[in-house]
Amino acid sequence: MSAKEHAVIHSPLSYSIAGTVGGLISVIVGHPLDTIKVRLQAMEILAQKRKFSGTLDCIMQTVRKEGAVALFKGLTPHMVMSVPSWSLLFWGYGMGLKLQSKDQNFDKLGSFEFFNAGLFSGSCVAAVFVPFFHVKCKLQVQQISSESMKYRGPFSLAFHILKMKGVQGLYKGLSANLLTAPASGCYFVSYEHFVRTLIPPDTSRDDVGSLPVLLAGGIAGTIWWLVALPGDVLASRIWTAPEGKYPRGVRDALRELLRNEGASALYKGIVPVLLRAAPESAALFWGYELTLKAINWMSRVFNPSSE
């Protein structure tokens, strides 16, 4: 593969497009278990209106009392945010690699550079997309929340928050969400490590089959959640808590959680998370790699001089 072909595949724009396609596939695969995760994480602060003994009980109660469609509550904001968030995540990853590579040949980079690029991209997403995560979580739990007001959809809820609290209200939980950024570094470094381990030496990225990508993506997704879940639990509690419950944000949420439930509560919702992590992440990287191959193929077709 020539240096020019590397430049096409490894441009931040190409990463962004590929991440968007993969992200859309992964959202559809993983959203029902995301809803269960959020409900399990938030049930302690929702006025005891409905309690769940575990993942299966949460699924059964949700489907029995609200119908199977309830598993897809919050899907609209999840889909709306998935396009720009996955686009930004993979653009940030590509840009992070580009900033660390003098000749733009990313195959020469190692684990340290992959982690740095992932950390950079994760920080960008965590900071920019807090309002979308906030709205999604509130919609996912509103049937079991003590709040009397119910919202017709994401835009109704977002406008209500803006009216009552302004832009600052939409960015509630920012500090907790930033705690998940290092997980993105672990995500990308583990994916690159395993996909390189699973393919023969000197194999072109265009020649990588689906199986190594699916396996590496599934492992990376599991690692991501094991690192990110404590921050995600705290953010979910802050976003779904009654107004004024955590005046100092993540510090108050963490102190209350440790005092009342112990450190193990930082991994509440881990069963639906891990059930969803591997297939969701495998689907994401499958779509991502397939799109990169398509972009590279189109580059060769429409620009034969790059051969």
N, C-alpha and C positions, 0 to 999 in steps of 0.2 A: 504494500500500500504506500502510495507516495505521500510526501509531506503535505501536498495540497489537499489530498483526500482526507488526511488527518484533520486539516483545518476546517473542512466542511463538517465532519462528524463532531468535532470537539468545540465548535463555536458555541458560546453561551445561548445564542438564539436557537440553534438546533437542539440543545439540551432543554430549553424552555418549551419548545413545541412538543418534543418527545415526552417530557414530563407531564404536560397537559393531557395528552392522549392516555398515557398510563394512569394518570390520576383519576380521570373520568371512569375508566374501567374499574379501578379499585374501590371507588366510592359506592358504586352499585353493588359490588360484591360484599362490602363490609358494613354498610349502614345499619342493617337490622341489629347486629350485635353491638354497634356503637350506641344505639338507643338503650339497649339493656345495660351496657357499661355505665352510662350516665345515670340511669335510674338507680342502680345499685350504689353508686358513689354518693348520690344526693339524698337517699332515703332517710338518713339520720336527721336531716335538717328540714324535712318537709312536713313538719307538724304531725308526724306519725300517722298520716292519713292512710298510707298503705305501706306495709312492711313486706320484705321478701326474704326468704330463708336462704336463697342462693340463686344462681343463674337460671336453672331450669324452672324454679318457682316464679321468678320474675317474668320469664317468657310466657309461662302458662297463664299467670294472672293478667298479663298485658293482653294476650290474644283473647282470653275468655271474656274480659270485661270491656275491651275496646276494639277487638277485632284485629286480624293480622295486619291490617293497614297501619295500625298504630306503631308497628315496628319501623315504619318508614316516616314517622313524624320527624320534622326537622330536615327532611331530605332536600327540600327546595333550597334553604340557605346553605346546606352542605354541598349541593351541586353548584350553586352560584359561586360559593367561595372556592370550590375545588379547582375551577379553571384558572383563576388568577393565582391561587396559593401554590398549586403544584407548578404552575408556570414560573412563579417567582422562586420557589424552592430549587428547581433544577437550573434556572437561569443563574441563581446565586451560586450553586455548586459549580457550574461551568465557569462563571466569572472568577470564583475563588481558585479554581485550578489554573485558569489563564494567568492570574496575577502571580502565581508561583512558578510558572513555566516560561523559560526564556525563549525556547524554540517552538512552543505551542504543541509539542509532542507529549501528550499527557501520559502515554504509556511508560515514560521514563520516571514518572512521579511515584512516590511511595506512600506508605500508610500515614505518615505525619502530614503530608500535603492533602491527602484525601480527608483526613479528620478536620483539618483547618478549613477546608472548603465547605464541608458539611456543617461545621459550627457557624460559619459565616451565613450560609443560606438559611439554616434553622433560626438564627437570630432575626434575620430579615422577616421571615414569615411570622414568627411569634409576635413581633412588634407591630406588624402591619395589619394582621388579620384577627386581632383580638375581638373587634366588634362582631364579626361573623361567628366566631366560636361562642361568644356570649349569647347571641340571639339563638343559635342552634340549640344550646343546652337548655335555655329557658323553655323553648318550645317542646323539647323532648320530655320535660317533667311536668308540664303545666296541668295535666290531668290528675296528678297526685300531689300537687302543690296546695298549700293553704291559701294562696292568694285568690281573692274572689274574682278578680278580673281575668278573663280569658281572651286570648288574642287570636284573630282570624288567620294570621300568618306572619312571616318574618318582617314584612314591611310595616304592618300594624304595630308589632312589638318594637321595632327599631324607632319608629316615630314617637311612640309613647316614651321610650327611654330618653330620646333627644329632648322631648318636651319637658320632662320632669327633671332630668339631670344634665342635659347638655351633652356635648361631645365627650366630656370626661366620664359620663355614665356609661357610654358605649365601651370605653377602654378600661372598665373595671376588670380586675384580675390580670392586668398586664405583667406585674412582677412574678406572679405564679406561673404564667404562661412562658415567660422567658426562661424559667427553670428547665423547660423541656428542650432548649436549644442544643445542649451538649449531646442529646440523643441523636440529633441529626448527623453530628460528626461520627458517632458510632455506627449509625445506619449506613452511611456511604462507605466508610472504611471497611466495614464487614462485608458489604456487597462486593466491592472491588476485590477484596481478598479472596472470597469464596468463589467468585466467578472465574478469577484467574487460576485458582487451585483446581477447578473442575474441568478446565479445558486443556487440550494438549499445548505444549510450549510452542511459541511463535505462531499461534493461531490468530488470524485476523479477526477483529471484532465482528465483521460482516459474516464470518463463517461460524460464529457461535450458535449452537443449537438451542432449542427452547428448554430442554431439560436442565442444563447448567444454570440458565437464567432463572427458571422457576425455583430451583433448589436454593440458589444463592439469594434470590429475592425473599423467599420464605424465611430463611435463617436471619437475614438482615432485619426483616420486619419484627421478628420475635425479639431480637436484641434491642431494637429501637424502643419497644414498649417496656421492656424490663428496666431500661434506663429512664424513660420519660414518665412512667406511670405516677410516681409520687407528685411531681409537679402538675400532672394532669388531674389527679384527685383533688389537690388543693384548688386548682383553677375551677373545676366543676363545682365545688362547694361554694366558692365565692360567687360564681355566676348565678347559682340557683338559690342562694340564701335570701331570706327576707331582707328588705332594705335596712341598712344600718347595723346588721348583725356583726360584721367584721370591719370596724372603723379603720383599723390599721392594716387591712388587707391580709396578705399572706402570713404575716407574723401571728395575727389573731387566729386565723384559720388553723395554722399548724399547732399552735399552743392548745387550742380547744381539742383538736383531734388527738394529740398525744395524751392529754389529760384524761379524756373520756373513753378513748377506744384503743389507745396504744399504737405503737409504730406499725403494727401489721395493717392498720387501716389505710396506710399509704398505698397499699396494694389491693384495695377494694376494687372489685370489678375485673380482677386479673384473669378470671376464667373466660369470660366472653372476649376479653382483649386478646388472650393467647389463641382462642379458637378462631378469631378473625384475623390475627396478625399475619400468619403465614400465607393463607390464600389471598388476602388483600394485597400484601406486598409483592407476592409472586405475580399477581395479575398486573400490578403497577409496572414492575420492571420488564415483564413480557411485552406490554404495550410500548414501553419506553424504548427498549432495544429494537423492536420491530419498526418503530417510527424512525429511529436513527438510521436503520438500514434503508428504509424507503427514501429518506432525505439524501443519503449518500448515492443511492441508485439514480435518483432524479438528477443529481449533480453530474454524474457521469454521462447520462443520456443527453442532457441539455448543454453540457460543457465538456465535450470529448477531449479537448486540449489539456484537461487536468489529469488525464491518464499518465 
